[in-house]
């Protein structure tokens, strides 16, 4: 696993951060000139991992901070999430996956 995020050298990264635990990874950056937050996430296949909710909470904190008193940023989330039970077209997932439900709730909120 792991994450990689390339940014064109003419775009100035205003903020960047990352999260990593034994299973999950995230790298994110905010570009003020276009008011855009980019995040790349990795979650391994298989059962729920305890750190994924913490990863989402950390990302949500950055989004909330950037949204205070200004126009909310455009948000692009990419990566390898390994959720075959999520129907991405309908935004639904298996009730058996707590993480899958957390991810769908996060995406609906943002």
C-alpha positions in Angstrom: 0.0 0.0 0.0 0.9 3.6 0.1 0.0 7.0 -1.5 1.6 9.3 -3.9 0.4 12.7 -5.0 1.9 14.7 -7.8 1.3 18.5 -8.1 2.3 20.6 -11.0 5.3 22.8 -10.2 3.4 26.0 -11.1 0.7 25.3 -8.4 1.7 26.5 -4.9 0.7 24.1 -2.1 -0.6 26.1 0.8 -1.0 23.3 3.2 -0.1 19.6 3.2 -0.5 16.8 5.7 -0.4 13.0 5.9 -1.7 10.2 8.0 -0.3 6.7 8.3 -0.9 3.7 10.5 -0.1 0.0 10.1 -2.8 -0.4 7.4 -4.1 3.0 6.1 -2.4 5.9 4.4 -3.5 9.4 3.3 -1.7 12.3 1.8 -3.5 15.6 1.2 -2.7 19.1 0.0 -4.6 22.3 -0.3 -4.0 24.8 -3.1 -5.4 28.2 -2.1 -5.2 29.8 -5.6 -7.9 27.4 -6.8 -9.4 26.7 -3.3 -9.0 23.0 -3.8 -8.2 20.1 -1.5 -6.7 17.0 -3.0 -6.5 13.8 -0.9 -5.2 10.3 -1.9 -6.2 7.5 0.4 -5.2 3.8 0.7 -7.1 1.2 2.6 -6.0 -2.5 2.3 -8.5 -5.1 1.1 -10.2 -7.3 3.6 -11.8 -6.7 6.9 -12.3 -3.3 8.6 -9.1 -1.7 9.9 -9.3 0.3 13.2 -7.4 3.4 11.8 -9.6 4.1 8.8 -12.2 6.0 10.9 -9.3 8.1 12.4 -8.1 8.8 8.9 -11.5 10.1 7.8 -11.8 12.1 11.0 -8.4 13.8 10.4 -9.4 14.6 6.8 -12.8 16.0 8.0 -10.9 18.2 10.4 -8.9 19.7 7.6 -12.0 20.2 5.5 -13.8 21.9 8.4 -10.9 24.2 9.1 -10.7 25.2 5.4 -14.4 25.8 5.3 -14.5 28.2 8.3 -15.6 31.7 7.4 -15.0 31.2 3.7 -16.2 29.4 0.7 -15.8 25.6 1.1 -13.0 24.2 -1.0 -13.5 21.9 -3.9 -12.6 18.4 -2.7 -11.0 15.6 -4.8 -10.6 12.3 -3.1 -8.9 9.5 -5.0 -7.0 6.3 -4.1 -7.4 2.6 -3.6 -10.2 2.1 -1.0 -10.8 -1.6 -1.6 -14.6 -1.5 -1.0 -16.1 -4.0 -3.4 -19.3 -4.1 -1.4 -20.0 -0.4 -2.1 -22.3 0.3 -5.0 -20.7 3.6 -6.1 -23.4 4.4 -8.6 -26.1 4.3 -6.0 -24.0 5.4 -2.9 -25.0 2.3 -0.9 -23.0 -0.4 0.8 -23.1 -3.5 2.9 -24.4 -2.9 6.4 -21.8 -5.4 7.6 -18.9 -3.0 6.9 -18.8 -0.2 9.5 -16.0 1.4 7.6 -17.9 1.3 4.4 -20.8 3.1 6.1 -18.4 5.6 7.7 -16.9 6.3 4.2 -20.4 6.8 2.6 -21.4 9.1 5.4 -18.2 11.1 5.0 -18.8 11.4 1.3 -22.4 12.5 1.7 -21.4 15.1 4.2 -18.8 16.6 1.9 
